[in-house]
Each structure stands twice: as C-alpha cells, then as structure tokens.
Amino acid sequence: MASVVSMAAPHDSAVAHRRSEARIAWMLVLPAMILLFLFVLLPVASVIMLGFTDFELGYGKFRFVGEHPALNATCSNVAIENASW
C-alpha cells in the first residue's frame, strides 16, 4: 500500500509543475498579445469599418453607407451588360 501512495505523489507534483509553467507562459505572452491587438488588429478593424461609412476627417459624425435597392438593380444590369460585351 505504501508503494501506491508514493507513486501518486510524483504524478500530482508533475501536473502542478506543468500547470505553473503554462501559467507563466501565458503571463509572458499576454503583454505581446495585448500590444498586437492594440497596434495591428484594432486599426485594421477600424479601417475596414470606416470603409463602409461616409467618414471625413474633421467632421464629428459619420453614417454607414448601404446600397439602395434601385441602385443595386441598376448596377447589376450594367454589370451584366459589361460582362456580355
């Protein structure tokens, strides 16, 4: 029975050691991930979002620009005519 207890203790210690190493790894990676998000992903997402608006620098407001149903039908007919040429 003593051998069973002594076998269980190193296993728990190894698992705890792996968990602490994983926690330390995430703590080291987290600042880099935050900076990557702030300086790369957030500006790219905002540029994509602003691409669908009528934003002009200096004006406080902007609105999303969508397709009007009549414009959509006209554009599709022109596209079909151009494609068939």
Rosetta blueprint (number, residue, H / E / L):
1 M L
2 A H
3 S H
4 V H
5 V H
6 S H
7 M H
8 A H
9 A H
10 P H
11 H H
12 D H
13 S H
14 A H
15 V H
16 A H
17 H H
18 R H
19 R H
20 S H
21 E H
22 A H
23 R H
24 I H
25 A H
26 W H
27 M H
28 L H
29 V H
30 L H
31 P H
32 A H
33 M H
34 I H
35 L H
36 L H
37 F H
38 L H
39 F H
40 V H
41 L H
42 L H
43 P H
44 V H
45 A H
46 S H
47 V H
48 I H
49 M H
50 L H
51 G L
52 F L
53 T E
54 D L
55 F L
56 E L
57 L L
58 G L
59 Y L
60 G L
61 K L
62 F L
63 R L
64 F E
65 V L
66 G L
67 E L
68 H L
69 P H
70 A H
71 L H
72 N H
73 A H
74 T H
75 C H
76 S H
77 N H
78 V H
79 A H
80 I H
81 E H
82 N H
83 A H
84 S H
85 W L
